[in-house]
Amino acid sequence: MSNALSDVSFWFDSVGDLPQADIAPLPDRLDVAIVGAGYTGLWTAYYLKQREPGLRIGVFEAERVGFGASGRNGGWCMGAAYGVQPLLDDPATRSRGVTLARALFDTVDEVGRVCQSENIDAHYAKGGTLNVATIPFQVPYLKRHLEQLYRTGFSERDYQWLPERESRARLAMTPNHGALYSLHCAALHPARLVLGLADVVRRQGTHIYEGTPVNAIESGSIATQRGTVNAGAIIRATEGYTDTIEGQRRRLMPNYSMVTATEPLPESLWQEIGLKERETFGDPRRLVIYGQRTLDNRLVLGGRAGYYFGSKRHRSIPPDDPKVVRVKALVTKLFPMLEGYEITHGWGGLMGVPRHWRPCVQWDTRARTGWAGGYVGEGVGASNLAGRVMADLVTGRATALTELPWVNDQ
Ligand SMILES: Cc1cc2nc3c(=O)[nH]c(=O)nc-3n(C[C@H](O)[C@H](O)[C@H](O)COP(=O)(O)OP(=O)(O)OC[C@H]3O[C@@H](n4cnc5c(N)ncnc54)[C@H](O)[C@@H]3O)c2cc1C
């Protein structure tokens, strides 16, 4: 036993030893082959087995379960996704946008429900999320946005304005001029979720072939670095690493986000900072920042970072990488009371950005191949919904989920 992923993120560093990689002999034939053992691949496997327990499913993972963004993210399980707002803005698509938005709200509860029913100890806490105005002009901007949400049909149960005093009482971030609060978000421990989900999927009878990079996907078969496997249906769930597959180089642009974690902070300091309900928080700046209070009382703060020259990919990002250091500097800028406390971890991970900046669930009924992703850094919740949609598509069910606007939206 060892943990070869401890350098990948604080989350992996905190879970102790991992079992040896599962590099079992390859099967000749499967009903469904899934490429990628992150949330998307694993949720798809999970719901496929729920719908048809007899299916023979294999998940093929180049590295280890959770190696990608799923084991590295900020742990916001959010009831939102890229691409919903433009649907809400256009009267012609508004009602479909509302349906998608509501499906994403419900997804936060669905993730909590499965964690509870399947005994996945992912430190899930639905404390909602605060979008904090850190510059005065963000106040009217956020208020206008809130009014627009109310006009669209959402209510105070979904979104509320917290004036400065109330917002500061929730989160002593500096500055804090008020916040747009939404109930539809949970904080969780990303690696515990992905590892726990993998255990559940294995218990359902699905094999996860780790250390098995897939080079090419065709209708009816995948070519892995260890041989070819035939399958009746093939799903690609490779997100920021999609360019490793033949012919898919330009499908999703790999883009980095960086995260930091402090040492566990004393309760007296949390009395001052707030986040009693483990609310997640961010602000409306263009390069998104995101934070949460972990169950062991650390402050985790992340920020979008961009590319490395030539879209170069790194297995792990060291804590002294300049892009990580920039996020570290934000910690004491936003929380001056943390001066003198140690930032013990800094890491980064790859997100997948589609050309139209909207996630999608794609399924070709004739070729029986499909893919899901393109979450642009907002996939912890959305991947669960995508998994349910994909399971319906693969098993030929026409449901409310398969009518969602992100199905076959390319
Ligand atoms: C630093 C960071 C912070 C984030 N924070 C948040 C957040 O707080 N909230 C939120 O909603 N979203 C967040 N995200 C985004 C979220 O983590 C992702 O959208 C989500 O995890 C995507 O899951 P996935 O399974 O589609 O992709 P991944 O988790 O990236 O999984 C893809 C898997 O496929 C494997 N793979 C790739 N190519 C091949 C191949 N050729 N053969 C075999 N296997 C292959 C990879 O090794 C990887 O394990 C963040 C992302 C990052 C990087």
The ligand as an SDF file (V2000), in Angstrom:
LIG
                    3D

 53 58  0  0  0  0  0  0  0  0999 V2000
   -8.4060   22.6360   -9.7400 C   0  0  0  0  0  0  0  0  0  0  0  0
   -9.8360   22.4000  -10.1360 C   0  0  0  0  0  0  0  0  0  0  0  0
  -10.8500   22.8990   -9.3080 C   0  0  0  0  0  0  0  0  0  0  0  0
  -12.1940   22.6590   -9.6430 C   0  0  0  0  0  0  0  0  0  0  0  0
  -13.1500   23.0230   -8.7660 N   0  0  0  0  0  0  0  0  0  0  0  0
  -14.4500   22.7060   -9.0190 C   0  0  0  0  0  0  0  0  0  0  0  0
  -15.4590   22.9660   -8.0760 C   0  0  0  0  0  0  0  0  0  0  0  0
  -15.2130   23.4110   -6.9760 O   0  0  0  0  0  0  0  0  0  0  0  0
  -16.7540   22.6780   -8.4380 N   0  0  0  0  0  0  0  0  0  0  0  0
  -17.0770   22.1410   -9.6420 C   0  0  0  0  0  0  0  0  0  0  0  0
  -18.2490   21.9270   -9.9280 O   0  0  0  0  0  0  0  0  0  0  0  0
  -16.1090   21.7990  -10.5280 N   0  0  0  0  0  0  0  0  0  0  0  0
  -14.8130   22.0620  -10.2240 C   0  0  0  0  0  0  0  0  0  0  0  0
  -13.8440   21.6830  -11.1030 N   0  0  0  0  0  0  0  0  0  0  0  0
  -14.2220   20.8990  -12.2840 C   0  0  0  0  0  0  0  0  0  0  0  0
  -14.5440   19.4510  -11.9200 C   0  0  0  0  0  0  0  0  0  0  0  0
  -13.5590   18.9470  -11.0670 O   0  0  0  0  0  0  0  0  0  0  0  0
  -14.6170   18.6510  -13.2060 C   0  0  0  0  0  0  0  0  0  0  0  0
  -15.5760   19.2660  -14.0680 O   0  0  0  0  0  0  0  0  0  0  0  0
  -15.0080   17.2050  -13.0040 C   0  0  0  0  0  0  0  0  0  0  0  0
  -14.2090   16.6050  -12.0310 O   0  0  0  0  0  0  0  0  0  0  0  0
  -14.8860   16.4840  -14.3320 C   0  0  0  0  0  0  0  0  0  0  0  0
  -14.9870   15.1040  -14.1170 O   0  0  0  0  0  0  0  0  0  0  0  0
  -14.6490   14.1250  -15.3100 P   0  0  0  0  0  0  0  0  0  0  0  0
  -14.8370   12.7640  -14.7980 O   0  0  0  0  0  0  0  0  0  0  0  0
  -15.4220   14.5320  -16.5130 O   0  0  0  0  0  0  0  0  0  0  0  0
  -13.1270   14.4350  -15.6750 O   0  0  0  0  0  0  0  0  0  0  0  0
  -11.8020   14.0280  -14.8780 P   0  0  0  0  0  0  0  0  0  0  0  0
  -12.0270   13.9760  -13.4250 O   0  0  0  0  0  0  0  0  0  0  0  0
  -10.7130   14.9080  -15.3730 O   0  0  0  0  0  0  0  0  0  0  0  0
  -11.5490   12.5420  -15.3140 O   0  0  0  0  0  0  0  0  0  0  0  0
  -11.0730   12.1900  -16.5700 C   0  0  0  0  0  0  0  0  0  0  0  0
  -10.3160   10.8740  -16.3830 C   0  0  0  0  0  0  0  0  0  0  0  0
  -10.0800   10.3120  -17.6460 O   0  0  0  0  0  0  0  0  0  0  0  0
   -8.7790    9.7510  -17.6260 C   0  0  0  0  0  0  0  0  0  0  0  0
   -8.3250    9.7000  -19.0160 N   0  0  0  0  0  0  0  0  0  0  0  0
   -8.1200   10.7540  -19.8290 C   0  0  0  0  0  0  0  0  0  0  0  0
   -7.6860   10.3650  -21.0400 N   0  0  0  0  0  0  0  0  0  0  0  0
   -7.6510    9.0150  -21.0020 C   0  0  0  0  0  0  0  0  0  0  0  0
   -7.2900    8.0240  -21.9550 C   0  0  0  0  0  0  0  0  0  0  0  0
   -6.8920    8.3590  -23.1750 N   0  0  0  0  0  0  0  0  0  0  0  0
   -7.3560    6.7190  -21.5720 N   0  0  0  0  0  0  0  0  0  0  0  0
   -7.7890    6.3740  -20.3380 C   0  0  0  0  0  0  0  0  0  0  0  0
   -8.1290    7.2760  -19.3910 N   0  0  0  0  0  0  0  0  0  0  0  0
   -8.0600    8.5860  -19.7170 C   0  0  0  0  0  0  0  0  0  0  0  0
   -7.9820   10.7170  -16.7930 C   0  0  0  0  0  0  0  0  0  0  0  0
   -6.7850   10.1300  -16.3010 O   0  0  0  0  0  0  0  0  0  0  0  0
   -8.9570   11.0970  -15.7240 C   0  0  0  0  0  0  0  0  0  0  0  0
   -8.8690   10.2680  -14.5840 O   0  0  0  0  0  0  0  0  0  0  0  0
  -12.5100   21.9390  -10.8280 C   0  0  0  0  0  0  0  0  0  0  0  0
  -11.4910   21.4790  -11.6540 C   0  0  0  0  0  0  0  0  0  0  0  0
  -10.1680   21.6980  -11.3160 C   0  0  0  0  0  0  0  0  0  0  0  0
   -9.0820   21.1710  -12.2030 C   0  0  0  0  0  0  0  0  0  0  0  0
  1  2  1  0
  2  3  1  0
  2 52  2  0
  3  4  2  0
  4  5  1  0
  4 50  1  0
  5  6  2  0
  6  7  1  0
  6 13  1  0
  7  8  2  0
  7  9  1  0
  9 10  1  0
 10 11  2  0
 10 12  1  0
 12 13  2  0
 13 14  1  0
 14 15  1  0
 14 50  1  0
 15 16  1  0
 16 17  1  0
 16 18  1  0
 18 19  1  0
 18 20  1  0
 20 21  1  0
 20 22  1  0
 22 23  1  0
 23 24  1  0
 24 25  2  0
 24 26  1  0
 24 27  1  0
 27 28  1  0
 28 29  2  0
 28 30  1  0
 28 31  1  0
 31 32  1  0
 32 33  1  0
 33 34  1  0
 33 48  1  0
 34 35  1  0
 35 36  1  0
 35 46  1  0
 36 37  1  0
 36 45  1  0
 37 38  2  0
 38 39  1  0
 39 40  1  0
 39 45  2  0
 40 41  1  0
 40 42  2  0
 42 43  1  0
 43 44  2  0
 44 45  1  0
 46 47  1  0
 46 48  1  0
 48 49  1  0
 50 51  2  0
 51 52  1  0
 52 53  1  0
M  END
$$$$
